[in-house]
């Protein structure tokens, strides 16, 4: 099950669970669409994998399986992209 991290690892933008702006790699590194597209060119700086839109979790399933509240910020990995 996806962790649904609450923020972009580059710029710390909020990414709520229903956000269409969240991008993830296969390891669930999480970025906003602007950082993923404009800064990282669609490639995860941590693993080299593709960044794709994160599926949204809504309603009863979100209530039953809430998103993470633990923020992860690694701007240094984005600066080297």
For each residue, the residues with C-beta under 8 A, 3 or more apart:
1: 65
2: 24 28 54 55 57
3: 28 67 68
4: 17 54 57 67 68
5: 9 15 28 30 67 68 70 71 72
6: 14 15 16 67 68 69 70 71
7: 12 13 14 15 30 71 72 73
8: 11 12 13 15 30 31 32 35
9: 5 29 30 31 46 72 73 74 75 77 78
10: 31 32 35 39 40 74 75 77 78
11: 8 32 34 35 75 78
12: 7 8 71 73 75
13: 7 8 21 32 34 35
14: 6 7
15: 5 6 7 8 19 21 22 30 32 54
16: 6 19 67
17: 4 56 57 58 62 66 67
18: 56 57 58 62
19: 15 16 22 54 56
20: 53 56
21: 13 15 32 33 34
22: 15 19 30 31 32 33 53 54
23: 30 31 32 33 36 51 52 53 54
24: 2 28 29 30 31 51 52 54
25: 28 29 44 46 47 49 50 51 52
26: 47 49 50
27: 44 46 47 49
28: 2 3 5 24 25
29: 9 24 25 44 46 47 49 51
30: 5 7 8 9 15 22 23 24 54 72
31: 8 9 10 22 23 24 35 36 40 44 51 78
32: 8 10 11 13 15 21 22 23 35 36
33: 21 22 23 36 37
34: 11 13 21 37 38 39
35: 8 10 11 13 31 32 38 39 40 78
36: 23 31 32 33 39 40 42 51
37: 33 34 40 41 42
38: 34 35
39: 10 34 35 36 78 81
40: 10 31 35 36 37 43 44 45 51 78 81
41: 37 81
42: 36 37 50 51
43: 40 48 49 50 51 81
44: 25 27 29 31 40 47 48 49 50 51
45: 40 77 78 80 81
46: 9 25 27 29 74 77
47: 25 26 27 29 44
48: 43 44
49: 25 26 27 29 43 44
50: 25 26 42 43 44
51: 23 24 25 29 31 36 40 42 43 44
52: 23 24 25
53: 20 22 23
54: 2 4 15 19 22 23 24 30
55: 2
56: 17 18 19 20
57: 2 4 17 18 61 62 65 67
58: 17 18 61 62
59: 62 63
60: 63 64
61: 57 58 64 65
62: 17 18 57 58 59 65 66 67
63: 59 60 66
64: 60 61
65: 1 57 61 62
66: 17 62 63
67: 3 4 5 6 16 17 57 62
68: 3 4 5 6
69: 6
70: 5 6
71: 5 6 7 12
72: 5 7 9 30
73: 7 9 12
74: 9 10 46 77 78
75: 9 10 11 12 78 79
76: 79 80
77: 9 10 45 46 74 80 81
78: 9 10 11 31 35 39 40 45 74 75 81
79: 75 76
80: 45 76 77
81: 39 40 41 43 45 77 78
